[in-house]
Each structure stands twice: as C-alpha cells, then as structure tokens.
Amino acid sequence: MLSIAQVGLRGFGHVHLERIDRLAAAGRIELVAGSDPAGPLEGRDIPWYPSLTELLAHHDVDIVSIATPIGTHMALAEEALAADSHVFLEKPPVASLGGFDHLVARSAALGKAVQIGFQSLGGGGVARMRELAAATLGEIQRVQVWGMWQRDLAYFKRARWAGHRVLDGARVADGVCTNALAHSIATACAIVGLRRPDDLSFIETELYHAFDTESDDTSWLRIHRPAGASIDVSLSLCGPRVFPPTVTLVGTEGWASLLYTEDEVIWSRGGGDPHQAFVDGVELGAGAPVEHEQWGRMDLLENLVDHIEDGVSLLVPVAQTAGFMSALEATQSVPDPTAITSDVVWEGEGDAAHPIPDDLERWQHVCLATGQGYAAAGAPWASASAAARWSRAEL
C-alpha cells in the first residue's frame, strides 16, 4: 500500500483529504502524516508537522499531496521530489514559467511523477471533444473559452494572497485566468493538443479588474498557434449570473461545447456558433438537433496511484501543462490589469457585494463570436490601452 502525506490541511486541502480518504477506504493508500503551519486538524489521528521539512525528517512517503498557496508550490514540490516522493500538486503548478521549466526538469531527472490537479482533465468529455473534432465537426475554425462566474468581496478576503499578483516581493499569480477559472484554459489546451511550448506562437492579453484588487477578474486572451485555430478566452468573476464554464469548438460542419464542471458535452452537426447565436438571439437547435452527453470523471490522485503501481499513463503530467503555464506567464508579465471605473454597478451588501460591468455577458459572447478583445468589440468600460502581447521568445 502506498503512503501519502498531505501538505495544506485547510481550504482546498479539505478536498485533497476527501480524495485521500476515499482511496484509503479502498485499501489503495495510507495517510501517514499532515503538514500545515496553522496547526493540526481535529479528528485526524495522524502525526502533524508545521512544515514539510519536519514531516519528511520523520517519514518516508511515496506521495506528497500539496494544496497550499500558489507561491509556495515550487519549493514544496522540489523538496518532495528530493525526498524521493511522487507529487500530487494542486493547480496552477507554479507561479512562473521559469519555475515550471525547473520543475519539469527536476521531475524528469529524479524519475518521479508530478501530477497537476486540473481535475477537469480527468473527465471523459475531453476525449469526446477530440473525437468530435476529428470526425464530426469538419475543419475547426474557432476554439472558444467562456467563463462567467460571480464572486464577492468575501472571496478576496478568504486568504492574504487572494487578489494579488505579487505579495511580499514574490509572485503569487492570483487572477481569473490563473486560478479561479484556470481549468478553462488548461482544458482547452488539452482538447486541441497544446502541450509543449512550441505549440503556441504568442498570446494577446486584455486584463481588467472591477474589484479593488491587483489581480484580473475580467479578462480576454487570444492564444495564437503556429498550426490550428487560435484559442479565444473570455473570463470574468463579475457576471450578472453564474454559468458553467465552457470550451467550444466551432467547425465547418458543426460545433461542440464541453461544460467541464458538469462533464457534459453539447454538440450539433449543424453549422453556426453558439456565441453568435446568443448575440443574435437565436435559440440553439433551431437549425439542427442538439445532442447532450454526460460523461464520467477519473480522480487524478487515483490515476497517480495507478501510474505508480501499474505504469498507467498520467492524465495531467506537469510537462504537458506548458500551454496553460504560457498563459499564466502572459498574464503576469504584461502590465497590471486596467481598472473598470465606469459603466459598472454594484449589487449586494457588505462582504456579499459584487460588481457587474455593463452588459458583461453580451460583450463576452460578442468577443468570442468575433475573435476580438473587449475594447475592439466595443465594450464601453474597456480600453485599448489594456491590450498587450506576450511571447516566450521575448523573455
């Protein structure tokens, strides 16, 4: 039976512990220790240590599971690898592309697996989208990523690092693209096969914040690829409502959308673009039947255990998240997000208050339908000065 230690026992660490408990009940792994500077958890009869260093001084573990602030990922993962442990690392992998390159190299050199917790990539809908792209949709002309969530002031008070790009002189890389809706970009990259640095050319960015934070909460990205359609990304935490984030492929013979939080695929052989249909006020399925498919999901920690024990391929090895990490670097290397100071209303009271830029949902759909950023599309609260460009070659 494999041994595992959990680093980070609170916040999203609770989710990691739930996954560990399920596999432990099945006799696959044993939780031998936990680490968290805030102290041990009540109800857990396991050794506790204030740091991973102290934990590893007392235990040899097969897997170190890490659910800690983004800026701590690199050092903790490297320490675990040096101790001859495999790593299950919560997304995003690390806070910089340089750190990512270093982590990939260390994983390869030490022969230890690093699985990244982009849980959406365990969903069967990802493979189904690839099948539809290959056999049903014709030539793919657009890849569209849409995320409209609604967060409030309390969301940015949940942790000291929340809403920061840099804290205490170190990059923490919080933001709608890099953290809250990071799965959307990672899922799109996985569907189209953007796994290596050479799979993209450059990235256009247009970053905004309606909350009084450093980080972006409403953003547009266009990821240009040397071959294949660009990936257009429109994400916001300031929506007038909450809708499951989607990755859509628009082809010459049809379209398909993956609602990755629901593991649901919606597709149609008819032409058209769901985002353009929204702009035009046309009901989906008016021209051709729309199919709905529900898919299951593989737990990524279980996949890591299968990899260690039986050589099963990892679903999200760190090296294959280069597309997402390029997007992270693009958003963190360009100038700070532009504040939305006009054409925005606030709803709710106290910590439940949240901003909504004017007609945000419509502008998101316009951007995705036209392949333009918010400013070029005509959003009244957007500014052309927010637009920037990033490429790895310019680092």
C-alpha positions as CSV (number, residue, x, y, z in Angstrom):
1,M,0.0,0.0,0.0
2,L,1.3,3.4,-0.9
3,S,1.9,6.0,1.8
4,I,0.8,9.6,1.3
5,A,1.3,12.9,3.3
6,Q,-0.9,15.9,2.9
7,V,0.6,19.4,2.9
8,G,-2.1,22.0,3.5
9,L,-4.9,20.8,5.7
10,R,-7.3,23.7,5.3
11,G,-9.1,25.5,2.4
12,F,-8.8,23.3,-0.7
13,G,-6.8,20.9,1.4
14,H,-10.2,19.5,2.6
15,V,-10.9,18.4,-1.0
16,H,-7.5,16.6,-1.1
17,L,-8.2,14.9,2.2
18,E,-11.6,13.7,0.8
19,R,-9.9,12.1,-2.1
20,I,-7.3,10.5,0.1
21,D,-10.0,9.2,2.4
22,R,-11.8,7.5,-0.5
23,L,-8.7,5.7,-1.7
24,A,-7.7,4.8,1.8
25,A,-11.1,3.2,2.4
26,A,-10.5,1.2,-0.8
27,G,-7.1,0.0,0.6
28,R,-5.1,1.8,-2.1
29,I,-3.2,4.3,0.1
30,E,-2.5,5.2,3.7
31,L,-2.4,8.8,5.1
32,V,0.6,8.8,7.3
33,A,1.1,12.5,8.2
34,G,0.0,16.0,7.6
35,S,1.6,19.4,7.5
36,D,0.1,22.9,8.0
37,P,1.6,25.9,9.8
38,A,-1.9,26.7,11.2
39,G,-1.8,23.5,13.3
40,P,-3.3,20.0,13.2
41,L,-6.9,19.3,12.2
42,E,-9.2,18.0,14.9
43,G,-10.5,14.5,14.3
44,R,-7.4,13.4,12.4
45,D,-5.4,10.8,14.3
46,I,-2.2,11.3,12.3
47,P,1.2,12.9,13.1
48,W,1.2,16.7,12.3
49,Y,4.1,18.9,11.5
50,P,4.3,22.7,10.9
51,S,6.5,22.2,7.8
52,L,7.1,19.7,5.1
53,T,10.8,19.7,6.1
54,E,9.9,18.4,9.5
55,L,7.5,15.9,8.2
56,L,10.0,14.4,5.8
57,A,12.6,14.2,8.5
58,H,10.3,11.7,10.3
59,H,8.5,9.9,7.4
60,D,9.4,8.3,4.1
61,V,6.3,8.7,1.9
62,D,5.5,7.6,-1.6
63,I,3.3,10.6,-2.5
64,V,3.3,14.2,-1.2
65,S,0.0,15.9,-1.9
66,I,0.2,19.7,-1.9
67,A,-2.7,22.1,-1.5
68,T,-1.1,25.4,-0.5
69,P,-0.9,29.0,-1.8
70,I,0.4,29.2,-5.3
71,G,3.6,30.9,-4.4
72,T,4.7,28.0,-2.2
73,H,4.2,25.3,-4.8
74,M,7.7,25.3,-6.4
75,A,9.7,25.0,-3.2
76,L,7.4,22.3,-1.7
77,A,7.3,20.2,-4.9
78,E,11.0,20.4,-5.2
79,E,11.5,19.4,-1.6
80,A,9.2,16.4,-2.0
81,L,10.9,15.2,-5.2
82,A,14.3,15.5,-3.5
83,A,12.9,13.2,-0.8
84,D,12.2,10.5,-3.4
85,S,8.4,11.1,-3.4
86,H,6.0,11.5,-6.2
87,V,3.9,14.7,-6.1
88,F,0.2,15.5,-6.5
89,L,0.3,19.3,-6.9
90,E,-2.8,21.5,-6.9
91,K,-3.2,23.8,-9.8
92,P,-1.8,26.1,-11.0
93,P,1.5,24.2,-10.9
94,V,3.8,27.1,-10.0
95,A,3.8,30.9,-10.2
96,S,6.2,31.4,-13.2
97,L,7.2,29.8,-16.5
98,G,10.8,29.7,-15.3
99,G,9.7,27.8,-12.2
100,F,7.7,25.4,-14.4
101,D,10.7,24.6,-16.6
102,H,12.7,23.9,-13.5
103,L,10.0,21.6,-12.0
104,V,9.7,19.7,-15.3
105,A,13.4,19.2,-15.4
106,R,13.6,18.0,-11.8
107,S,10.8,15.6,-12.2
108,A,12.5,14.1,-15.2
109,A,15.9,14.0,-13.7
110,L,14.7,12.3,-10.5
111,G,12.3,9.9,-12.2
112,K,9.4,11.0,-10.1
113,A,5.9,11.8,-11.3
114,V,4.3,15.2,-10.8
115,Q,0.5,15.1,-11.4
116,I,-1.2,18.5,-11.6
117,G,-4.7,18.9,-10.1
118,F,-6.5,20.1,-13.2
119,Q,-9.4,17.8,-12.3
120,S,-11.4,18.6,-15.4
121,L,-8.8,16.8,-17.4
122,G,-9.9,13.6,-15.8
123,G,-13.3,14.0,-17.4
124,G,-14.3,11.8,-20.3
125,G,-15.7,14.8,-22.1
126,V,-12.2,15.9,-23.0
127,A,-11.6,12.8,-25.1
128,R,-15.1,13.1,-26.6
129,M,-14.4,16.6,-27.8
130,R,-11.2,15.4,-29.5
131,E,-13.3,12.7,-31.2
132,L,-15.9,15.1,-32.4
133,A,-13.2,17.5,-33.7
134,A,-11.5,14.6,-35.6
135,A,-14.6,13.0,-37.2
136,T,-17.7,15.2,-37.0
137,L,-17.1,19.0,-36.9
138,G,-15.1,19.5,-40.0
139,E,-12.2,22.0,-40.1
140,I,-12.0,23.7,-36.7
141,Q,-12.2,27.4,-37.2
142,R,-12.6,28.7,-33.6
143,V,-11.7,27.5,-30.2
144,Q,-13.6,29.5,-27.6
145,V,-13.3,29.5,-23.8
146,W,-16.1,31.2,-21.8
147,G,-16.2,31.6,-18.1
148,M,-18.8,33.7,-16.3
149,W,-18.7,33.3,-12.5
150,Q,-19.8,35.7,-9.8
151,R,-17.6,36.3,-6.8
152,D,-18.0,38.9,-4.0
153,L,-15.8,40.9,-1.6
154,A,-15.7,37.9,0.8
155,Y,-14.0,35.9,-1.9
156,F,-11.0,38.2,-1.8
157,K,-10.8,38.2,2.0
158,R,-10.5,34.4,2.3
159,A,-6.7,34.5,2.2
160,R,-4.0,37.1,2.5
161,W,-2.7,36.3,-1.0
162,A,-6.1,36.5,-2.7
163,G,-6.4,39.2,-5.3
164,H,-2.6,39.7,-5.5
165,R,-0.2,39.3,-8.4
166,V,2.8,39.9,-6.1
167,L,2.9,39.7,-2.3
168,D,5.9,40.4,-0.1
169,G,8.1,40.7,-3.2
170,A,7.2,37.3,-4.6
171,R,4.8,36.5,-7.4
172,V,1.6,34.7,-6.3
173,A,-0.1,34.9,-9.7
174,D,-3.7,35.1,-8.5
175,G,-6.3,36.0,-11.1
176,V,-9.4,34.8,-13.0
177,C,-7.1,33.2,-15.7
178,T,-4.5,31.7,-13.5
179,N,-6.6,30.5,-10.5
180,A,-10.3,30.8,-10.3
181,L,-11.1,29.7,-13.9
182,A,-7.6,28.2,-14.7
183,H,-9.3,24.9,-15.6
184,S,-10.9,26.5,-18.6
185,I,-7.6,27.4,-20.3
186,A,-6.0,24.1,-19.3
187,T,-9.0,22.2,-20.7
188,A,-8.9,24.0,-24.0
189,C,-5.2,23.3,-24.3
190,A,-5.7,19.6,-23.6
191,I,-8.5,19.3,-26.1
192,V,-6.5,20.8,-29.0
193,G,-3.2,19.2,-28.0
194,L,-1.4,22.3,-26.9
195,R,1.1,20.5,-24.6
196,R,4.5,21.9,-25.5
197,P,6.0,25.4,-25.6
198,D,6.4,25.2,-29.3
199,D,2.7,24.5,-29.7
200,L,1.9,28.2,-29.4
201,S,3.3,31.4,-31.1
202,F,2.3,34.3,-28.9
203,I,-0.6,35.4,-26.7
204,E,-2.6,38.6,-26.8
205,T,-4.0,39.8,-23.4
206,E,-6.5,42.4,-22.2
207,L,-6.8,42.3,-18.5
208,Y,-9.2,44.3,-16.2
209,H,-10.4,44.4,-12.6
210,A,-13.7,45.7,-11.3
211,F,-12.8,44.7,-7.7
212,D,-10.2,46.8,-5.9
213,T,-7.5,44.2,-6.3
214,E,-4.2,43.8,-8.2
215,S,-5.3,40.7,-10.0
216,D,-7.5,40.5,-13.1
217,D,-11.1,39.5,-12.6
218,T,-12.4,40.1,-16.2
219,S,-10.0,39.2,-19.0
220,W,-9.6,38.4,-22.6
221,L,-6.8,36.2,-24.1
222,R,-6.1,35.0,-27.6
223,I,-3.6,32.2,-27.8
224,H,-2.1,32.0,-31.3
225,R,-0.8,28.7,-32.5
226,P,1.5,28.0,-35.5
227,A,-0.9,25.4,-36.7
228,G,-4.7,25.4,-36.0
229,A,-7.2,27.9,-34.8
230,S,-6.3,30.3,-32.1
231,I,-7.8,29.8,-28.6
232,D,-10.0,32.8,-27.7
233,V,-10.6,33.2,-24.0
234,S,-13.2,35.4,-22.2
235,L,-13.4,35.0,-18.5
236,S,-14.9,37.0,-15.6
237,L,-15.7,36.8,-11.9
238,C,-18.2,39.7,-12.3
239,G,-21.0,38.1,-14.1
240,P,-24.7,39.0,-13.7
241,R,-25.3,35.3,-13.1
242,V,-23.3,32.1,-12.8
243,F,-23.0,29.7,-15.8
244,P,-20.9,26.5,-16.1
245,P,-17.6,27.5,-17.9
246,T,-17.4,26.1,-21.4
247,V,-14.8,25.2,-24.1
248,T,-16.4,25.3,-27.6
249,L,-15.1,24.1,-30.9
250,V,-16.6,25.7,-34.0
251,G,-16.1,23.8,-37.2
252,T,-17.2,24.0,-40.8
253,E,-19.6,21.1,-40.2
254,G,-20.8,21.7,-36.7
255,W,-19.9,22.7,-33.2
256,A,-19.4,21.2,-29.7
257,S,-19.2,22.6,-26.2
258,L,-17.8,21.0,-23.1
259,L,-19.2,22.2,-19.8
260,Y,-16.3,20.9,-17.9
261,T,-17.6,21.4,-14.3
262,E,-20.6,19.3,-15.3
263,D,-18.7,16.8,-17.5
264,E,-21.4,17.5,-20.2
265,V,-20.8,17.7,-23.9
266,I,-23.3,19.5,-26.1
267,W,-22.9,19.3,-29.9
268,S,-24.6,19.7,-33.2
269,R,-23.8,18.7,-36.8
270,G,-25.4,22.0,-37.9
271,G,-23.1,24.9,-38.7
272,G,-23.1,28.1,-36.7
273,D,-21.5,29.4,-33.5
274,P,-23.3,29.2,-30.1
275,H,-21.8,32.5,-29.0
276,Q,-23.0,34.2,-32.2
277,A,-26.4,32.6,-31.7
278,F,-26.6,34.3,-28.2
279,V,-25.7,37.7,-29.8
280,D,-28.3,37.2,-32.5
281,G,-30.9,36.0,-30.0
282,V,-31.3,32.6,-31.8
283,E,-32.2,29.5,-29.9
284,L,-29.7,26.6,-30.1
285,G,-31.1,23.8,-32.1
286,A,-33.3,26.0,-34.3
287,G,-31.4,24.8,-37.4
288,A,-30.2,21.3,-36.4
289,P,-30.7,19.0,-33.4
290,V,-28.5,19.5,-30.4
291,E,-27.1,16.4,-28.6
292,H,-26.4,16.2,-24.9
293,E,-24.0,13.7,-23.5
294,Q,-23.0,13.1,-19.8
295,W,-19.5,11.8,-19.1
296,G,-17.8,10.3,-16.0
297,R,-14.6,11.5,-14.4
298,M,-11.4,9.8,-13.2
299,D,-9.9,11.1,-9.9
300,L,-6.4,12.4,-10.7
301,L,-5.0,11.1,-7.4
302,E,-6.3,7.7,-8.2
303,N,-4.7,8.0,-11.6
304,L,-1.4,8.9,-10.0
305,V,-1.6,5.8,-7.8
306,D,-2.4,3.6,-10.8
307,H,0.6,5.2,-12.6
308,I,3.0,4.4,-9.7
309,E,1.7,0.8,-9.2
310,D,0.8,-0.3,-12.7
311,G,2.5,2.2,-15.1
312,V,-0.8,3.7,-16.3
313,S,-0.2,6.9,-18.2
314,L,-0.7,10.1,-16.2
315,L,-3.6,12.2,-17.2
316,V,-2.0,15.5,-16.3
317,P,1.8,15.2,-16.1
318,V,3.4,18.5,-15.3
319,A,5.3,18.6,-18.6
320,Q,2.1,18.6,-20.6
321,T,0.7,21.8,-18.9
322,A,3.1,24.1,-20.8
323,G,0.2,25.7,-22.7
324,F,-1.6,26.8,-19.5
325,M,1.7,27.9,-18.0
326,S,2.4,30.1,-21.0
327,A,-1.0,31.7,-20.5
328,L,-0.1,32.2,-16.8
329,E,3.2,33.9,-17.7
330,A,1.5,36.0,-20.3
331,T,-1.0,37.4,-17.8
332,Q,1.7,38.0,-15.1
333,S,4.3,39.5,-17.4
334,V,2.2,42.2,-19.1
335,P,1.3,45.5,-17.3
336,D,-1.1,45.3,-14.4
337,P,-4.8,45.0,-15.2
338,T,-6.8,48.1,-16.0
339,A,-9.4,49.2,-13.5
340,I,-13.0,49.3,-14.6
341,T,-14.1,52.6,-13.0
342,S,-17.2,53.5,-15.1
343,D,-20.2,51.6,-16.6
344,V,-20.2,49.2,-13.7
345,V,-22.9,48.6,-11.0
346,W,-22.5,47.0,-7.6
347,E,-25.1,44.6,-6.2
348,G,-25.4,43.2,-2.7
349,E,-24.4,44.5,0.7
350,G,-21.2,44.2,2.8
351,D,-19.0,41.3,2.0
352,A,-21.7,39.9,-0.3
353,A,-21.3,42.9,-2.7
354,H,-20.1,42.3,-6.2
355,P,-19.5,44.4,-9.3
356,I,-21.1,43.9,-12.7
357,P,-19.6,45.7,-15.7
358,D,-22.3,47.0,-18.1
359,D,-23.8,44.3,-20.3
360,L,-20.9,42.0,-19.5
361,E,-22.5,38.7,-20.6
362,R,-23.3,40.1,-24.0
363,W,-19.8,41.5,-24.5
364,Q,-18.3,38.2,-23.6
365,H,-20.3,36.5,-26.3
366,V,-19.5,39.2,-28.9
367,C,-15.8,38.9,-28.2
368,L,-15.9,35.1,-28.7
369,A,-18.1,35.3,-31.8
370,T,-15.9,37.9,-33.5
371,G,-12.5,36.9,-32.1
372,Q,-11.8,40.4,-30.7
373,G,-11.0,41.7,-27.3
374,Y,-13.4,43.8,-25.2
375,A,-12.1,47.1,-26.5
376,A,-12.2,46.2,-30.1
377,A,-15.6,44.7,-29.7
378,G,-16.9,48.0,-28.3
379,A,-17.5,47.3,-24.6
380,P,-17.9,50.8,-23.0
381,W,-15.8,50.0,-19.9
382,A,-12.9,48.6,-22.0
383,S,-9.8,50.5,-23.1
384,A,-7.4,49.8,-26.0
385,S,-4.5,50.7,-23.6
386,A,-5.2,47.4,-21.7
387,A,-4.2,45.3,-24.7
388,A,-0.7,43.7,-24.6
389,R,1.2,40.9,-26.3
390,W,3.5,38.2,-24.9
391,S,5.7,35.6,-26.4
392,R,8.2,33.2,-24.9
393,A,10.8,34.3,-27.5
394,E,10.7,37.8,-26.0
395,L,11.6,36.6,-22.4
